[in-house]
């Protein structure tokens, strides 16, 4: 039995694959179960939302959660089409990230709130 994590339409699944036949042609049986998503951080209700400009993967945060940032300061790295893109703050204030490192995001998803 082998386990794989796959993503389909933005949803992650843990899949177990078992070899059923013994002849040279392998037949597999897959059982898919949704992988629990990482909980999103509760963002402040007031503040400026920083939305993703493109679909991609959150590679790393350049500042700690809860730190003071300045407008146009790079605060995270978003990988899209094999390129790393620095995403700057769109306001001055305290940043609260609403996504986790490694998360897949779509255009318009809220990445952080700056209050």
PEURDA-V647419 format. One record per helix or strand of 3 or more residues. SS is the DSSP state (~ for helix, > for strand). FROM is the first residue (numbers start at 1). TO is the last residue. If there is no record, write none. Layout:
BEGIN
SS&FROM&TO / SS&FROM&TO
END
This chain:
BEGIN
>&2&8 / >&11&19 / >&28&34 / >&48&51 / >&56&61 / >&74&80 / >&83&88 / >&93&97 / >&110&114
END
